[in-house]
Amino acid sequence: MRTPLMAVVKADGYGHGLVEAGRAAREGGAEWLGVASADEALALRAAGDTGRLLAWLIMPSEPAEELIAADIDVTAYTIADLEKFAAAGDALGSIPRVQLKIDTGLSRGGSSFAEWTNMVARARILEAEGAIRVTGIWSHFASSEDPDDPANESQEKVFAEALAIAADAGLRPEVRHLANSAGALLRPGARFDLVRVGIATYGIDPAPGVGGSPWPELGLVPAMTVRAELAMVKQIEAGAGVSYNHTWVAEEPTTVGVVPAGYAEGIQRSAGNRAEVWVDGARRPVRGTVCMDQVVIDLGSDEVEPGSEVVLWGTGADGEPTAQDWAEASGTIAYEVVTRIGGRMKRRHVDTEQEGADR
Ligand SMILES: *Cc1c(COP(=O)(O)O)cnc(C)c1O
């Protein structure tokens, strides 16, 4: 049986568009959507999403009434959160759906294990009073993309203990969940009742270089392609320094092209002299520093027309670089590459399953 899926669409759908990513995930059968902030959850509701939706980073200063009235499952990290949600439910005359997060070793959000017994006891009392309903208990992995990290095993064990304590207290949550993309793929035992899948739903390998990835059996195809138009093309002489601080100097005469996208668009500045783009059927190296709005590329001796299409990253199917290639070139992860893209870029959503879709 397929494990139910929560598509994680936080951070503007990992840079792909919150509402569009949410809509595509629902069409693809996602039972749940997951977001970090209250604003993200409310934006999905404002756009018409009516399905199950979990938010997990609600600020102490943020009122919960609007979230609860919008039928959003909210996450409690502390007893103070529980009281706040119960009070909001009371004011509204409705029963908030609350999920409890246990910190099993990430040391980020969630109840510490030491607090957990008190937390579930209070949650159970509030539930018995009809002040809240505990719909879920969950946690988050620290190193799921590294199957050899003993933290995975240890976190699963702590999660099982936390679930047992909650069950002893009388809680019967609808969903217990632990795994993100890499956890869901690499640790089937960690799937429980629901998996929270972010990066893999955008077609990006969550564990590059691990376990036979890029997962040919899954057929992950990156959803995002970043294109630009070549702003100009020109010859430079041997000895010419390129871009700020001349971190690259032409050893021989060459043709360079100007790509109108820079770090203001979220192009990693650290990719200067390292990344490649795709122009006219070939990979072309980035030369020199990435500027605020421009990148210079080396076209060698090829004659390329200004106005030609530049693919910064895409599916990789034709040989073009991928977000993962950019991540490796800039010392980061593909998550950061795709979530940062923006600035003056225009976003267009294409349904590639539609016949004749323009890819
Ligand atoms: C971002 C996030 C996810 C999704 O992680 P991926 O590695 O992108 O699948 C799942 N759960 C939580 C709590 C998150 O913050």
The ligand as an SDF file (V2000), in Angstrom:
LIG
                    3D

 15 15  0  0  0  0  0  0  0  0999 V2000
   11.4860   21.1480    4.6090 C   0  0  0  0  0  0  0  0  0  0  0  0
   10.9390   20.0830    5.4530 C   0  0  0  0  0  0  0  0  0  0  0  0
   10.5530   18.8390    4.8960 C   0  0  0  0  0  0  0  0  0  0  0  0
   10.8470   18.4450    3.4750 C   0  0  0  0  0  0  0  0  0  0  0  0
   12.1930   18.0460    3.3650 O   0  0  0  0  0  0  0  0  0  0  0  0
   12.7580   17.4750    1.9800 P   0  0  0  0  0  0  0  0  0  0  0  0
   14.1370   17.0570    2.3300 O   0  0  0  0  0  0  0  0  0  0  0  0
   12.7340   18.6200    1.0250 O   0  0  0  0  0  0  0  0  0  0  0  0
   11.8840   16.3690    1.5540 O   0  0  0  0  0  0  0  0  0  0  0  0
    9.9170   17.9360    5.7150 C   0  0  0  0  0  0  0  0  0  0  0  0
    9.6770   18.2160    7.0140 N   0  0  0  0  0  0  0  0  0  0  0  0
   10.0490   19.3840    7.5770 C   0  0  0  0  0  0  0  0  0  0  0  0
    9.7750   19.6260    9.0050 C   0  0  0  0  0  0  0  0  0  0  0  0
   10.7020   20.3430    6.8270 C   0  0  0  0  0  0  0  0  0  0  0  0
   11.0910   21.4850    7.4060 O   0  0  0  0  0  0  0  0  0  0  0  0
  1  2  1  0
  2  3  1  0
  2 14  2  0
  3  4  1  0
  3 10  2  0
  4  5  1  0
  5  6  1  0
  6  7  2  0
  6  8  1  0
  6  9  1  0
 10 11  1  0
 11 12  2  0
 12 13  1  0
 12 14  1  0
 14 15  1  0
M  END
$$$$
